[in-house]
Amino acid sequence: MADIEALSDLKSAFSQFDDMTALIGRMQNYANEITQYNQEAAGSDKIGQQYHTTVDQPTTDLVTLMKQVYDVVNMTGQGGQATSDQFDLADEDGASIANGGS
């Protein structure tokens, strides 16, 4: 039977996802600000309308994409840390059983 071993630094590796999530959150805030500035600055004349036709959908798509990336990275980090905790508990249980504990 193959031994399953968790990396000793697994939890710390997944804790770096918190930093990535924070960075993506800041990027998301910037994208929201850019969207707001674009909507306020372009105006509503013909040139402004053409600008909005060209720019509004891509900036909305960018904000949506940043939210999706944020959610996936955040869930991955939390799931990885929870998995690492489960490996640690399994190691503790295995050591206890091997030492005659229950």
C-alpha positions as CSV (number, residue, x, y, z in Angstrom):
1,M,0.0,0.0,0.0
2,A,1.3,3.5,-0.9
3,D,1.9,5.9,1.9
4,I,0.1,9.2,1.6
5,E,2.1,12.0,3.0
6,A,1.2,15.7,3.4
7,L,3.9,18.2,2.7
8,S,5.3,19.6,5.9
9,D,4.8,23.1,4.5
10,L,1.4,22.5,3.0
11,K,-0.5,24.8,5.3
12,S,2.0,27.6,4.8
13,A,1.8,27.1,1.0
14,F,-1.9,27.5,1.1
15,S,-1.7,30.5,3.5
16,Q,-0.1,32.4,0.6
17,F,-3.5,32.2,-1.1
18,D,-4.6,34.8,1.5
19,D,-2.0,37.2,0.1
20,M,-3.1,36.4,-3.5
21,T,-6.7,37.0,-2.5
22,A,-5.9,40.4,-1.0
23,L,-4.0,41.4,-4.1
24,I,-6.8,40.3,-6.4
25,G,-9.2,42.2,-4.1
26,R,-7.2,45.4,-4.6
27,M,-7.1,44.8,-8.4
28,Q,-10.9,44.4,-8.3
29,N,-11.3,47.7,-6.4
30,Y,-9.1,49.4,-9.0
31,A,-11.2,47.9,-11.8
32,N,-14.4,49.2,-10.1
33,E,-12.8,52.7,-9.8
34,I,-11.8,52.7,-13.4
35,T,-15.3,51.7,-14.4
36,Q,-16.8,54.5,-12.3
37,Y,-14.4,57.0,-13.8
38,N,-15.1,55.9,-17.3
39,Q,-18.9,56.3,-16.7
40,E,-18.5,59.7,-15.2
41,A,-15.9,61.2,-17.5
42,A,-17.0,60.2,-21.0
43,G,-20.2,62.2,-21.1
44,S,-23.4,61.5,-23.0
45,D,-22.7,63.3,-26.3
46,K,-22.1,61.4,-29.5
47,I,-18.4,60.9,-28.7
48,G,-19.3,59.8,-25.1
49,Q,-21.9,57.4,-26.4
50,Q,-19.4,55.9,-28.8
51,Y,-16.8,55.7,-26.0
52,H,-19.4,53.9,-23.8
53,T,-20.3,51.5,-26.6
54,T,-16.6,50.5,-26.9
55,V,-15.5,50.6,-23.2
56,D,-18.4,49.8,-20.9
57,Q,-18.8,46.1,-21.7
58,P,-15.1,45.2,-21.5
59,T,-14.7,47.0,-18.2
60,T,-17.8,45.2,-16.9
61,D,-16.4,41.9,-18.1
62,L,-13.1,42.8,-16.3
63,V,-14.9,43.4,-13.0
64,T,-16.8,40.2,-13.4
65,L,-13.6,38.2,-14.2
66,M,-11.8,39.7,-11.2
67,K,-14.7,38.6,-8.9
68,Q,-14.6,35.1,-10.3
69,V,-10.8,34.9,-9.9
70,Y,-11.1,36.3,-6.4
71,D,-13.7,33.7,-5.4
72,V,-11.7,30.7,-6.9
73,V,-8.4,31.7,-5.3
74,N,-10.1,32.4,-2.0
75,M,-12.0,29.0,-2.0
76,T,-8.8,27.2,-3.1
77,G,-6.8,28.7,-0.2
78,Q,-9.5,27.9,2.4
79,G,-9.9,24.4,1.0
80,G,-6.2,23.8,1.0
81,Q,-5.8,24.9,4.6
82,A,-8.7,22.7,5.6
83,T,-7.2,19.8,3.8
84,S,-3.9,20.4,5.5
85,D,-5.7,20.4,8.9
86,Q,-7.3,17.1,8.0
87,F,-3.9,15.6,7.1
88,D,-2.5,16.9,10.4
89,L,-5.3,15.3,12.3
90,A,-4.9,12.0,10.4
91,D,-1.1,12.0,11.3
92,E,-1.9,12.7,14.9
93,D,-4.5,9.9,15.0
94,G,-2.1,7.5,13.2
95,A,0.7,8.3,15.7
96,S,-1.7,7.8,18.6
97,I,-2.9,4.5,17.3
98,A,0.7,3.3,16.6
99,N,1.6,4.2,20.2
100,G,-1.2,2.1,21.6
101,G,-3.6,5.0,22.1
102,S,-7.2,5.0,20.9
